[in-house]
Amino acid sequence: MASLDRRVRRAAATAVALAFGGALALTGTAAAGSGNPVRSHTAAVPLTQGLYQSAYSERNDALWATASVGQPPAPVTASRLLRIDPGTLEVEAAYTPPTNNGTVEAVYGIDVDDEHNTLWVTNTRNNSVAVYSQETGRHLATRLNVNHSREVVVDEKRDVVWVSAFGDGALVAFDSRTLKEIKRVTVLGSGPTGLSVNERTGAVYAADFTNSRIIEVAPGSRASRLVPTGNGPLSLALSSDGRTAYTADQTSGTMSVVDLRKGIVVKSVATGEGAKSLAVEPCSGRVLVANRLAGTVSVVDPRAGTVVGSVVTEAYPNHVEVTDGGTAYVVDKSGSGPAGEDGLTRIGPSAQAPGRNVAAGRRPAC
């Protein structure tokens, strides 16, 4: 895409961000992408204002996304939990969060619990966490006292849900069956953001944006181990064997490759300005990094420490989700839709690993 077009779209998105308000207007007509080979298996669609994160449910073959409109210190004017068809990118259902003391429980971070058919979301501005039914979209519970709750990750194997409380440097665990808090680990002076769980061991890892490090909490422990990483990490993911962590470093525009056993950064890969979110493609092990200010998603070979491809998205990509089938979904905050909507870009598996073409939702034979 021409650089002039990108500058125009970013200017429009900036104007929308400054205005920031209004109702959530939903659309759902996909447009096929075009351009270089890496982009040849993409599709993009405007959805709604205020998109933040998404999570894919294999059980229901559904993509869930959060959306909230209202830039602090202004109040939230609208918030929705969206169920999206991963094939057509059409919005199948939209659910409005409840209000608490006259304030909507605006949704931001999200993860699915397919074992219990629920959704967990962070109500960042309400300092709480909420649980919804995937089947009906019904609000099931709200749990308070999670100061500036940011991200959430579900450990289905152990019936545990972890949430990062950026405001007080805590990692808070909930029982996914009873929905009650069961553990809290506080690291004074930290600012935890992105989360990931080692499915083999149950250890949880958090990116500490404030101190440019990783917080590790092992099962059964209330103490933490601190490991250095790149500058200003916002998002974190683990390799399939759990021995390596990857962080999207917003301040430096890099992806760090961290050896967790040695506790050192072994590679730093320049991906693009404002690296904000990342996810690992299961079969190839490649890492997709959403670069918010660059308006791109970088495809990184972590072993080689090189960028092997790049996908141009709408302006301000905010979060990337990769399914077990290898399909990636990127939500942006471009405001480039006809009514100022933010958008969703789908990147096919063959765009990440040439020669593969696995449908969304299918587990690949690696």
Phi and psi in degrees as a GROMACS rama.xvg file:
@    title "Ramachandran Plot"
@    xaxis  label "Phi"
@    yaxis  label "Psi"
@TYPE xy
-63.1475  145.055  ALA-2
-64.9557  -31.6753  SER-3
-62.5704  -43.4868  LEU-4
-60.5496  -40.4553  ASP-5
-66.1968  -39.1533  ARG-6
-65.7136  -39.5601  ARG-7
-63.7909  -44.6073  VAL-8
-65.2041  -37.5992  ARG-9
-67.7868  -38.1946  ARG-10
-62.3872  -41.0121  ALA-11
-64.871  -40.5426  ALA-12
-65.4738  -37.0236  ALA-13
-64.1149  -40.8129  THR-14
-62.7842  -40.356  ALA-15
-65.3269  -41.2356  VAL-16
-63.5343  -36.8084  ALA-17
-68.9043  -37.4709  LEU-18
-75.0165  -39.9216  ALA-19
21.3829  93.187  PHE-20
174.611  -174.114  GLY-21
95.4544  175.811  GLY-22
-80.788  162.831  ALA-23
-86.7656  112.117  LEU-24
-100.236  127.422  ALA-25
-102.205  137.392  LEU-26
-134.367  172.296  THR-27
-167.761  46.3167  GLY-28
-112.835  116.634  THR-29
-79.7227  148.484  ALA-30
-125.119  127.484  ALA-31
-66.3959  140.171  ALA-32
-78.699  168.836  GLY-33
-150.539  171.643  SER-34
122.079  -139.766  GLY-35
-69.8931  166.763  ASN-36
-57.3251  -34.6237  PRO-37
-63.868  -28.2525  VAL-38
-93.9032  -3.38601  ARG-39
-71.0517  -13.6901  SER-40
-115.781  44.205  HIS-41
-118.306  158.823  THR-42
-143.604  146.309  ALA-43
-135.181  146.987  ALA-44
-150.957  138.414  VAL-45
-76.2371  139.043  PRO-46
-116.849  -65.5976  LEU-47
-165.409  165.002  THR-48
-75.4745  148.574  GLN-49
80.7404  19.5995  GLY-50
-57.6118  144.37  LEU-51
-129.966  -64.4878  TYR-52
-139.546  169.081  GLN-53
-140.223  162.591  SER-54
-150.296  139.203  ALA-55
-100.23  132.186  TYR-56
-101.561  113.871  SER-57
-71.439  -35.6202  GLU-58
-58.7473  -40.9653  ARG-59
-106.525  0.389641  ASN-60
45.7579  56.2353  ASP-61
-137.103  143.226  ALA-62
-101.614  126.062  LEU-63
-105.724  141.035  TRP-64
-138.347  148.044  ALA-65
-102.605  149.275  THR-66
-148.279  130.539  ALA-67
-144.323  132.865  SER-68
-111.183  126.551  VAL-69
139.08  108.902  GLY-70
-91.6186  124.712  GLN-71
-55.0177  141.835  PRO-72
-88.0436  3.5288  PRO-73
-65.6994  149.327  ALA-74
-71.9181  159.695  PRO-75
-69.7022  127.93  VAL-76
-97.9986  -20.4095  THR-77
-164.038  149.611  ALA-78
-152.468  141.195  SER-79
-141.88  150.554  ARG-80
-109.361  117.437  LEU-81
-105.728  136.608  LEU-82
-105.686  123.122  ARG-83
-120.988  136.623  ILE-84
-71.4273  117.616  ASP-85
-67.7809  -18.5567  PRO-86
-86.5856  -47.088  GLY-87
-93.5066  -16.0629  THR-88
65.6122  20.5987  LEU-89
-87.9747  144.313  GLU-90
-75.8156  116.488  VAL-91
-85.7987  -32.127  GLU-92
-159.045  151.455  ALA-93
-134.346  127.712  ALA-94
-117.654  136.735  TYR-95
-95.4171  125.817  THR-96
-64.6887  157.823  PRO-97
-72.9787  169.673  PRO-98
-104.886  150.372  THR-99
-131.986  113.555  ASN-100
55.7045  39.0914  ASN-101
84.0124  0.522706  GLY-102
-115.986  130.236  THR-103
-67.3772  139.505  VAL-104
-80.2347  75.8047  GLU-105
-60.9786  136.419  ALA-106
-98.7452  140.829  VAL-107
-133.878  -82.575  TYR-108
-71.5918  153.665  GLY-109
-154.191  145.24  ILE-110
-151.063  156.131  ASP-111
-102.121  147.306  VAL-112
-117.305  91.911  ASP-113
-71.2638  -23.3505  ASP-114
-63.7728  -41.6541  GLU-115
-105.583  5.34085  HIS-116
56.402  44.6491  ASN-117
-126.187  168.883  THR-118
-121.368  138.302  LEU-119
-113.431  131.805  TRP-120
-132.111  154.607  VAL-121
-98.5559  130.553  THR-122
-99.5119  76.821  ASN-123
-53.9289  -46.5457  THR-124
-79.5182  -8.98363  ARG-125
-103.712  1.76947  ASN-126
54.6317  47.6596  ASN-127
-149.484  176.151  SER-128
-129.855  143.296  VAL-129
-129.969  156.514  ALA-130
-124.207  135.285  VAL-131
-128.152  155.493  TYR-132
-81.1078  131.696  SER-133
-71.6843  -29.4697  GLN-134
-70.982  -42.2363  GLU-135
-117.8  -14.1803  THR-136
78.1847  6.76385  GLY-137
-72.1071  137.895  ARG-138
-71.8896  124.712  HIS-139
-101.557  -36.6521  LEU-140
-166.435  155.588  ALA-141
-128.223  133.477  THR-142
-116.961  125.027  ARG-143
-90.7042  -177.484  LEU-144
66.7446  40.012  ASN-145
-123.187  90.3665  VAL-146
-66.0174  117.201  ASN-147
51.6965  56.9056  HIS-148
-58.0102  129.202  SER-149
-115.245  -61.1079  ARG-150
-125.977  161.523  GLU-151
-139.977  142.913  VAL-152
-140.262  137.853  VAL-153
-103.111  129.096  VAL-154
-104.096  90.7773  ASP-155
-65.8072  -32.3005  GLU-156
-62.4205  -33.0035  LYS-157
-112.007  5.47457  ARG-158
57.1749  42.7947  ASP-159
-126.93  140.104  VAL-160
-121.41  126.89  VAL-161
-106.16  140.94  TRP-162
-131.219  138.907  VAL-163
-91.7406  126.507  SER-164
-104.902  91.3332  ALA-165
-61.5682  -34.4869  PHE-166
-67.104  -29.764  GLY-167
-128.123  19.3114  ASP-168
65.5837  37.4204  GLY-169
-119.656  151.186  ALA-170
-110.667  121.603  LEU-171
-116.112  130.574  VAL-172
-110.502  140.859  ALA-173
-124.477  149.549  PHE-174
-80.2918  121.969  ASP-175
-73.9604  -8.74242  SER-176
-92.4232  -47.866  ARG-177
-91.2416  -15.4873  THR-178
66.9775  20.0176  LEU-179
-103.143  151.031  LYS-180
-68.0308  135.661  GLU-181
-124.816  -14.4871  ILE-182
-160.755  148.375  LYS-183
-146.81  124.734  ARG-184
-120.403  120.116  VAL-185
-109.55  130.454  THR-186
-113.167  104.104  VAL-187
-56.9869  133.209  LEU-188
83.6938  0.923902  GLY-189
-93.1791  164.307  SER-190
-133.826  78.2746  GLY-191
-70.1197  137.971  PRO-192
-125.916  -97.7183  THR-193
-66.0051  149.358  GLY-194
-130.319  153.233  LEU-195
-154.603  148.26  SER-196
-117.165  134.92  VAL-197
-76.8807  109.124  ASN-198
-65.9137  -22.7139  GLU-199
-79.0534  -41.5952  ARG-200
-105.061  -23.4676  THR-201
87.0664  0.686722  GLY-202
-66.96  142.586  ALA-203
-111.522  143.32  VAL-204
-126.461  139.702  TYR-205
-131.395  140.219  ALA-206
-78.5706  125.671  ALA-207
-97.4515  93.8995  ASP-208
-61.4469  -35.8562  PHE-209
-67.4187  -35.9836  THR-210
-118.003  9.11599  ASN-211
52.5939  57.4496  SER-212
-153.358  175.244  ARG-213
-112.199  136.008  ILE-214
-100.402  125.293  ILE-215
-115.021  128.534  GLU-216
-124.35  116.431  VAL-217
-82.0331  155.09  ALA-218
-57.0487  137.645  PRO-219
79.0562  -0.603245  GLY-220
-112.347  144.307  SER-221
-108.268  5.51901  ARG-222
-98.6084  162.992  ALA-223
-124.876  155.689  SER-224
-112.595  138.295  ARG-225
-113.713  129.007  LEU-226
-126.382  131.658  VAL-227
-69.1985  151.467  PRO-228
-147.42  -163.06  THR-229
-72.3528  -178.487  GLY-230
-83.1103  113.726  ASN-231
74.0164  55.3401  GLY-232
-73.0522  131.582  PRO-233
-110.321  -35.2199  LEU-234
-125.218  152.343  SER-235
-142.807  141.343  LEU-236
-143.037  160.369  ALA-237
-114.519  152.866  LEU-238
-69.2878  166.03  SER-239
-62.0064  -29.5977  SER-240
-90.0278  -4.21588  ASP-241
75.9862  5.91504  GLY-242
-89.3435  -15.9385  ARG-243
-126.73  138.719  THR-244
-112.114  146.689  ALA-245
-120.939  135.419  TYR-246
-125.594  141.634  THR-247
-91.6338  114.035  ALA-248
-99.7746  100.653  ASP-249
-64.1124  -42.6067  GLN-250
-64.6579  -41.5227  THR-251
-96.7123  -7.39483  SER-252
65.4276  40.2774  GLY-253
-131.544  166.027  THR-254
-114.361  124.267  MET-255
-96.3027  140.012  SER-256
-107.837  116.661  VAL-257
-116.964  123.571  VAL-258
-79.6008  110.353  ASP-259
-74.0104  -27.6709  LEU-260
-71.4522  -42.6238  ARG-261
-83.1687  -21.9316  LYS-262
72.6282  37.1488  GLY-263
-137.029  155.897  ILE-264
-81.4449  121.356  VAL-265
-98.9841  -22.5546  VAL-266
-149.539  146.82  LYS-267
-129.836  119.039  SER-268
-113.052  121.463  VAL-269
-71.6435  120.056  ALA-270
-112.347  -36.7828  THR-271
156.757  160.885  GLY-272
-62.569  132.647  GLU-273
73.8232  34.7806  GLY-274
-52.571  123.108  ALA-275
-123.979  -38.1531  LYS-276
-138.945  148.943  SER-277
-148.118  161.39  LEU-278
-155.175  153.657  ALA-279
-101.513  133.014  VAL-280
-79.2281  121.707  GLU-281
-58.6606  -46.9911  PRO-282
-75.9041  -50.7192  CYS-283
-79.9687  -23.3582  SER-284
78.9008  1.50411  GLY-285
-69.3381  154.775  ARG-286
-115.101  129.737  VAL-287
-99.1466  126.859  LEU-288
-119.286  121.878  VAL-289
-87.6099  119.1  ALA-290
-102.12  101.273  ASN-291
-60.1602  -47.873  ARG-292
-81.1237  -23.1696  LEU-293
-82.591  -19.7549  ALA-294
69.4591  35.857  GLY-295
-139.751  163.58  THR-296
-118.664  120.278  VAL-297
-91.3263  138.883  SER-298
-103.298  116.993  VAL-299
-114.565  133.209  VAL-300
-89.5552  104.448  ASP-301
-69.6343  -26.8325  PRO-302
-69.5744  -43.3284  ARG-303
-79.9276  -23.2693  ALA-304
72.7417  36.9648  GLY-305
-133.4  152.88  THR-306
-84.7458  120.559  VAL-307
-103.456  -4.71694  VAL-308
-172.036  165.163  GLY-309
-147.914  138.56  SER-310
-118.411  126.091  VAL-311
-81.5615  128.291  VAL-312
-112.323  -177.682  THR-313
-65.5478  167.963  GLU-314
-63.5721  149.205  ALA-315
59.3399  55.5124  TYR-316
-60.2422  133.456  PRO-317
-111.746  -26.1725  ASN-318
-159.871  141.697  HIS-319
-124.263  133.118  VAL-320
-122.072  131.956  GLU-321
-118.237  127.458  VAL-322
-81.1385  168.522  THR-323
-61.9906  -26.1968  ASP-324
-77.9596  -7.5902  GLY-325
96.9957  -2.52098  GLY-326
-79.1157  136.304  THR-327
-108.953  144.407  ALA-328
-125.409  128.061  TYR-329
-120.764  120.662  VAL-330
-96.4088  143.169  VAL-331
-124.587  171.203  ASP-332
-122.525  43.6974  LYS-333
-75.8399  -32.0259  SER-334
62.9426  25.3382  GLY-335
-92.9314  0.348554  SER-336
-70.5191  167.262  GLY-337
-60.3453  -25.8724  PRO-338
-114.314  26.0864  ALA-339
80.0937  20.6157  GLY-340
-74.1028  149.41  GLU-341
-81.0587  166.949  ASP-342
-127.995  174.365  GLY-343
-129.575  129.332  LEU-344
-115.983  128.76  THR-345
-103.102  131.525  ARG-346
-116.802  118.266  ILE-347
-68.937  156.97  GLY-348
-57.1641  -36.7593  PRO-349
-68.7707  -16.5863  SER-350
-74.5145  -22.0452  ALA-351
-96.8183  -35.8222  GLN-352
-134.026  93.5506  ALA-353
-51.2946  137.037  PRO-354
98.7135  -14.0997  GLY-355
-101.869  144.192  ARG-356
-147.814  84.3907  ASN-357
-106.064  130.118  VAL-358
-64.5723  151.417  ALA-359
-57.6254  134.488  ALA-360
92.7812  -18.2522  GLY-361
-85.4001  138.103  ARG-362
-77.9158  124.049  ARG-363
-75.8791  157.285  PRO-364
-91.1709  93.1736  ALA-365
